[in-house]
């Protein structure tokens, strides 16, 4: 999982359980490995439901370590990327 995906997952989970989240990215310019500071700045009795579908998908997602098929990407698709 990429760092960005991990950060987003954490924030979605915290908000699902009612946390009000504050994120500061790259909080220490002297330490480029310090991606973000995540703080819980409050709690709400009625969590925001906008991320409910994403939160529900956490348990359904999975990683596969199988090899990719060796199918070339069509030139027109590459051009649009």
NORGI-V715989 format. One record per backbone hydrogen bond with DSSP energy under -0.5 kcal/mol. CO is the residue of the C=O (numbers start at 0). NH is the residue of the N-H. If there is no record, write none. Layout:
BEGIN
co=(CO	CO)
nh=(NH	NH)
END
This chain:
BEGIN
co=(1	2	3	4	5	6	7	8	9	10	11	12	13	14	17	18	19	19	21	22	23	23	27	30	32	34	35	36	36	38	38	41	44	48	50	51	52	53	54	55	56	56	68	69	73	73	74	75	76	77)
nh=(5	6	7	8	9	10	11	12	13	14	15	16	18	17	43	20	40	41	38	24	26	36	30	33	34	25	37	23	38	21	40	19	46	51	54	55	56	57	57	58	59	60	70	71	76	77	78	79	80	80)
END
